[in-house]
Amino acid sequence: MRAEAETVVAAVAPPPVDIALAVGGSAASLRRLVGPTLGPEAIERALAELQAGTAAAVAARWDIDEERVHLLPAGILVLGAASRRLARPLQIGCGGLREGVLLEIAQAGA
């Protein structure tokens, strides 16, 4: 799965960035597990945490929906591949795509 994520992300040619921001459900859940920055150590720590118990136990320990726990390994690997492609850790946003759309709509109406 890790190799596939790396292959897919390698096909993307992102512009140089100073800050890379991760948003969405997997990123928000990862923030609970590892804090606001997702770098190589945090990725490995998150994967180890997910392997440390059942999905139900991990969900209860970190207050994450059990279904999200099942999805997190794939999300972690994709975000890790993106971080490596961008050559920098990802800062995990507090909001998500929906919050960004709502903020844009609110600002347009102001």
LUMFI-275667 format. One line per 4 residues: number of its first residue (from 1); their letters; for each residue x, y, z of N, C-alpha, C. Coordinates in steps of 0.001 Angstrom, whole numbers. Atoms other than C-alpha are relative to their C-alpha. Layout:
N
NUM) A) X Y Z X Y Z X Y Z  ...
END
This chain:
110
1) MRAE) 829 -1176 0 0 0 0 884 1253 0  -913 -1147 -59 2879 2339 821 600 275 -1381  -601 -163 1326 4505 1726 -2600 -1008 585 -989  1041 -534 893 1221 2410 -4401 -233 1484 269
5) AETV) 179 -1414 -339 743 5690 -2530 1165 827 -531  -1181 -711 506 4302 6717 -3411 -55 153 -1519  90 -45 1463 3726 5852 -7107 -1014 1038 -453  1053 -954 388 508 7868 -7317 459 1432 256
9) VAAV) -423 -1355 -351 1951 10901 -5557 1196 439 -843  -1165 -341 827 5164 10762 -7628 -408 578 -1348  472 -499 1290 3079 11528 -10720 -440 1468 73  442 -1380 -195 2105 14925 -9258 1228 897 77
13) APPP) -1104 -966 -22 4356 17923 -9825 -454 1257 749  470 -1169 -759 3499 20314 -6986 980 1158 -100  -915 -1145 -31 4886 23835 -6933 748 12 1333  -699 -110 -1280 7446 24652 -4253 -900 703 1025
17) VDIA) 826 -591 -1050 5755 25471 -947 830 232 1251  -625 -243 -1292 6803 26926 2369 -707 -794 1092  819 719 -982 3961 25287 4304 -952 -902 -755  960 944 582 1924 22213 3435 -1030 -316 1073
21) LAVG) 1090 177 -956 -1458 21873 5127 -841 -1204 -379  855 1172 203 -3360 18605 5489 -1350 266 653  1350 -161 -530 -7139 18779 5920 -817 -1238 -347  893 1116 278 -9971 16284 5920 -83 -943 1184
25) GSAA) 284 917 -1090 -11138 13395 8040 1207 -743 528  -1187 725 -461 -7928 11377 8145 968 940 702  -912 -959 -625 -5845 14455 8913 -515 415 1376  565 -404 -1294 -8210 15560 11689 144 -1108 1037
29) SLRR) -161 1119 -924 -8115 12102 13244 1463 -179 389  -1435 126 -282 -4328 11978 12961 469 1060 979  -353 -1063 -942 -4111 15266 14837 -178 -490 1431  224 557 -1344 -5554 13421 17843 1105 -972 385
33) LVGP) -1013 1023 -278 -2960 10661 17535 1407 573 158  -1401 -423 59 215 12631 16806 228 1492 189  -182 -1436 -150 -414 16349 17233 -104 729 -1321  266 -851 1163 -397 19203 14723 941 -153 -1186
37) TLGP) -965 128 1092 2578 18138 12576 160 -1464 -380  -114 1367 498 2768 15049 10404 1288 -132 -802  -1280 274 631 6382 14203 9654 277 -1491 49  -310 1435 53 8144 10844 9228 -171 -731 1334
41) EAIE) 123 662 -1302 8308 10055 12961 -1457 -126 415  1413 15 -367 4660 10960 13506 -763 -1048 -813  648 1004 847 3614 8755 10587 245 -1394 564  -312 1326 -550 5398 5738 12036 -653 -204 1360
45) RALA) 651 78 -1306 4036 6512 15518 -1492 -266 -151  1425 204 230 481 6704 14173 -283 -1422 -481  180 1371 476 832 3413 12295 176 -1001 1134  -225 896 -1140 2225 1738 15418 -1185 38 956
49) ELQA) 1163 -128 -897 -665 3070 17498 -1193 -769 -547  1127 716 608 -3192 1644 15046 186 -1510 85  -280 1432 -81 -1497 -1750 15230 -10 -513 1440  -132 370 -1406 -1432 -1724 19040 -1264 -607 604
53) GTAA) 1238 545 -549 -5031 -2834 19480 -1054 -143 -1073  1113 121 935 -8350 -3533 17882 -479 1388 -409  560 -1286 440 -10141 -812 15956 -874 598 1092  867 -492 -1074 -12635 -551 18796 821 598 1138
57) AVAA) -840 -498 -1090 -9874 -106 21382 669 1317 -385  -636 -1233 465 -8051 2519 19320 -1034 1122 -61  1067 -1002 85 -11330 4342 18663 -353 542 1378  358 -420 -1357 -12180 4409 22358 1125 819 644
61) RWDI) -1133 -684 -630 -8693 5477 23441 170 1427 -509  -268 -1297 613 -8453 8409 21027 -1257 774 -377  1281 -640 320 -12163 9293 20683 -122 272 -1504  116 -42 1460 -12175 8538 16964 -1047 -1028 -389
65) DEER) 1007 945 471 -15047 6878 15137 692 -1292 -457  -622 1286 325 -14300 3172 14743 144 -201 -1504  -101 130 1461 -15011 3287 11005 1185 801 -528  -1150 -820 407 -12425 6079 10667 1304 -731 319
69) VHLL) -1210 746 -365 -9872 3879 12461 340 -1017 -1092  -242 961 1087 -10320 1307 9695 587 690 -1236  -465 -735 1175 -9621 3987 7062 1357 669 201  -1206 -772 -284 -6679 5644 8792 1292 -539 -599
73) PAGI) -1279 429 593 -3849 3373 7585 191 498 -1430  -115 -492 1381 -4578 4282 3966 221 1507 -15  -172 -1451 -73 -4943 7972 4850 1388 396 444  -1348 -286 -502 -1676 7936 6783 1027 -188 -1111
77) LVLG) -984 281 1058 211 6381 3874 -75 1018 -1134  145 -1021 1045 -1202 8852 1347 565 1337 488  -525 -1260 -532 -442 11833 3591 1519 -63 163  -1448 162 -109 3036 10452 4257 683 136 -1348
81) AASR) -560 -115 1356 3684 10114 529 -28 1459 -457  92 -1420 369 2486 13694 13 1071 807 725  -1025 -695 -776 4786 14904 2782 1383 -219 -605  -1300 284 615 7769 13176 1195 129 685 -1358
85) RLAR) -29 -642 1322 6859 14507 -2269 239 1494 132  -169 -1438 -233 6670 18041 -884 1294 318 747  -1261 -131 -735 9887 17461 1082 -147 853 1253  220 -707 -1263 8385 18831 4270 -1140 -655 770
89) PLQI) 1111 546 -787 6138 17787 7134 -1285 748 -320  1298 -629 207 2448 18508 6811 -500 569 1320  670 -586 -1158 769 20875 9237 -1464 -433 -88  1372 509 29 -2583 19386 10183 -946 1117 395
93) GCGG) 957 -1067 -244 -5384 21918 9895 -1065 -416 1004  1068 268 -973 -8104 22215 12519 -1351 -178 -680  1247 131 736 -10831 22383 9895 187 -943 -1165  -48 857 1160 -11574 20582 6693 -474 737 -1229
97) LREG) 426 -596 1264 -12715 21162 3157 -1345 705 127  1322 -622 -155 -16307 21881 4167 105 1336 723  -177 -1267 -719 -15189 24536 6645 586 1068 -915  -577 -943 939 -13103 26151 3931 -1013 542 -996
101) VLLE) 1058 -435 929 -16041 26258 1509 -954 956 700  907 -880 -757 -18291 27753 4192 640 1357 278  -697 -1257 -244 -15667 30364 5053 53 837 -1269  -45 -734 1283 -15299 31294 1372 -1369 608 -330
105) IAQA) 1349 -498 266 -19083 31621 988 -317 1176 919  267 -1070 -971 -19322 33734 4146 755 1260 -366  -798 -1171 369 -16525 36037 2983 -508 643 -1278  525 -554 1261 -18073 36423 -469 -1262 806 252
109) GA) 1247 -690 -306 -21369 37520 1089 202 1236 847  -250 -1136 -900 -19714 40062 3383 218 1292 -750
END
